[in-house]
Amino acid sequence: MRPGDRAVALFVVVGGFLLGFLDFCWIKWLPFPVAELGNSTATWAVAAFFFGYWVRSGRVRAALGAAVLLVVAVPSYYLAAALLQGDDLAVLWAPTSLVWMVFGVLAGVVFGTAGTWARGAGWRQVVGVALPAAVFFEEAARFAGKATDPGYSSGAWWNVAIDLALGLLIVGLMAGSHRRRALTAATAVPLAGAILVSFAVAGGALSPTG
């Protein structure tokens, strides 16, 4: 059953707050390499995807709701940093925070829509499931690049393995038949490349926390 508008609005606000606040706690208190899942653009994008998947129908509602979800999560993250780590509250409205809110709008629209597509059929269902897998594959590629840098921790290979496993898990659980899984995985690879190029154009691989 499709959730009502009030349930969606409540989830957007509460879910966005919890996403940002708990994400900071995850990074601060969990050990490496698991902590890197919090400091991850893929994790936030996939949260928007599953919001759209939960909404079930209404691509505009899913896109707008997912965008608001991620926008709310940004100041919530910085609020957690101020309360739990003593950071300056001014960071909530600093340019970095505003930039991440803009990225949140873009990611929310794309991945919220993908979540509704994942419940459909045909090429939209393939692309819808491939997108969340692609962000994990793209992040795995970035970690692989860091792992080859002598000045970076060799533990980055753990992050490569985790991201690849999560991407494949999404495909395996959501794509359906073996043929559809293979098609979805094949679609996710060029999408991951496009996302990687987008990060390069935007100025490098940034974490959702700035």
N, C-alpha and C positions, 0 to 999 in steps of 0.2 A: 504494500500500500504506500502511495506517495505521501510523504510528510506534508503537513499543512504549512501555510505561510508563517504562522506564529512560531511553530516548532523550528522552522528554518531560520527565522530571525534570531531566536534565542540561541540556537546552536552556533550561528555565525559569531555572535558576540562572546558567548561563554567559551566556545571552542577556540576562537582566535586568541582570547586571553590565556587560556590554558596552554595552547601551542607555544606561544612566546615565553611564558613564565617557566613552564616545565622544560622547555628546550634549554634555557639557561641552566637550570638545575642539573639537567642531564650532562651538559658539557662540563660543569663545574665539579661534579662529584663522582661521575663514573670514570673508570680507567680507560686509557688508550688500549686498543683502537676503537672500542665501542663508543667512546665519547664523541668520535668524529661524526657519528650519525646525527648528532645534534647540530654540529657545526657544518651543516650540509644543505646545499641548495636543493638537492634531490629530495630530501626528507620533506621539506616545506612544499615543494611542487606536488609530491605524491599525496600530501595531506589535502591539497586543493582537489586533486583527482578523486580521492575517496569521498570528499564532500559532494562532488558532482555525481558520483556513483550512487551515493545515498539519496540524493534528491530525486533521482530516477527519471524525471521528465521535466521539460521546460528548460531549454538550453540557456535562455537569457537569465532565468532565475538562478541556474547553477553557476553560470559565469560570474554574475554580479555577486552572488553570495560567496563564492570562493575568493573573489578579489577582496571583498570586505574582510573575510576570515584572515587572509594574509596581511592585510593592512593593519588590522587590530593586533596581530601577533607581533609586529615590529616594536611599537612602544611598550607592549607588555614585556618583551624580552629585556629592553633597556630599563624598565621599571624593576624587574627582578635583579638586574645588575646593580641598581642603585640601592635596593633594600638589602640584598644579601652580600654585596661586595663593597658597598660604600662608594659606588661610582656617582658622578655628578648627575643630578636629575635633568640638567640642561640638555643632556644627550638625547632626551626624548624628542626634542624638536630641532635637533642639530641637522645640518645638511645631509649627513650620512643616513640618519633615520629617514629623512624625507625621500632620499634616493631609493632606499630599500622599500619604501611604501609604493613608489612608482613601479619598481620591479614586481612587487606583490600584486599590483593591479594586472600587469601583463601576464604574469604566471597564473594568476587566479582565473583570468578569462580563458586562457589556453587549456589549462589542466582541468578546470571545472567543466568546460565543454567536453573534454576528452572523457571525463567520468560518465557523462550521459551517453556518449557514443559507445562506450564499452558495453552498455546494456542493449545496444541495437544489433544490427546485422550487416553483412556485407563489408565493404571497404571501411566504413566508419567504425565498425566494431574492431576491425584489425588495427586501425590507426589509434583508436581510443585506448586499447590495451598496450599498444606498442609505445606510446608516449611515456608513461611512467617507467616502463622498463628502460627506455632510451636515456632518461636522465640518470639512472643508476649506471648504465654502461658508459655514458659520457663522463661521469664522475670517476669511474674506475680508470678511464683513460688518463684523466688528469693526475690521479694518484700514481699511476704507472710512470708518468713523466717525472713526478717528484721522486719516486723510488730510485730512479736511475741517477739522481743528483747526489754526488758524494756528500754534500753538506746537509742532506735531509735524512731523517730517520729511516732505517731499513724496514721499520714496522709499517711503512706505507703499503707494502705488499699485502699485509693483512686487510687494509682498507680496500685494495683492489679486489681481493677475494670476496669480501663482504658485499661490496656493491654489485659485483657480477652475480653472486648468489641471489641477492634480493631481486635484481632485474629478471633473472631466469625464473625465480619463484613466482613473480607476478605473471609472467607468460604462462608458466605451467598451470597455475591455479585458475586463471581467468580466460585463457584463449579458447578453451573447449577441446576440440579434437586434435589429434597429433598433427594433421595437415594444417589446421588453423594455428597451432602453436609454432610450427616451422615458419609459416608465412608471417606471423606476428614478430617472431624473433628476427627474421630477415628484414622486416620493415623497420624494426627498432634500430638497426645498425646505421643506416643512413640518417635517420632522425638524430641519433646520438652525435654523428658527425656535424650535422647542422647546428645542434646546440653547442657543440665545442667551438665552432666558428663564431657563433653568436657571443660566447663569452670572450673570445679573443677580440672581437670588434668592440665589445663593451668595455674593454680595458683589463681583461685578465680574469682568472678564476677567483671570484670573491666568495666568501662565506656569507650566509644570511645574517650574520651578526656584525658585519662590517670590519 
